[in-house]
Amino acid sequence: MIEQLASLLPEREVVAGLVPFVVLTSILALGAVAAAAAARVVAALARTKPRPNYGPGPQGILIFGNALELPTENDFLVYTTWAKKWGA
């Protein structure tokens, strides 16, 4: 029964493994073009956008900000010294 159904399907003349390779490389090429375009947009926005004036305070690092400087013990003492230092 299965052989009869299989004989009804048209046979494909495709080189084994070529179609998945072409599809994969197309997807990778489109992804590379999209990433390059996104990088150009981000770079253009970074050049034209003015930096905000946050006032005095410690300079944070990218992504983490000042999270690594937060105290784990005696936080009230640290916040008091920061208030004196940075004028809060």
Stockholm file with secondary structure:
# STOCKHOLM 1.0

chainA/1-88         MIEQLASLLPEREVVAGLVPFVVLTSILALGAVAAAAAARVVAALARTKPRPNYGPGPQGILIFGNALELPTENDFLVYTTWAKKWGA
#=GR chainA/1-88 SS CHHHHHHHSCCCCCCTTHHHHHHHHHHHHHHHHHHHHHHHHHHHHHHHSCCCCCCSSCCCBTTTBTGGGSCSSCHHHHHHHHHHHHTC
#=GC SS_cons        CHHHHHHHSCCCCCCTTHHHHHHHHHHHHHHHHHHHHHHHHHHHHHHHSCCCCCCSSCCCBTTTBTGGGSCSSCHHHHHHHHHHHHTC
//
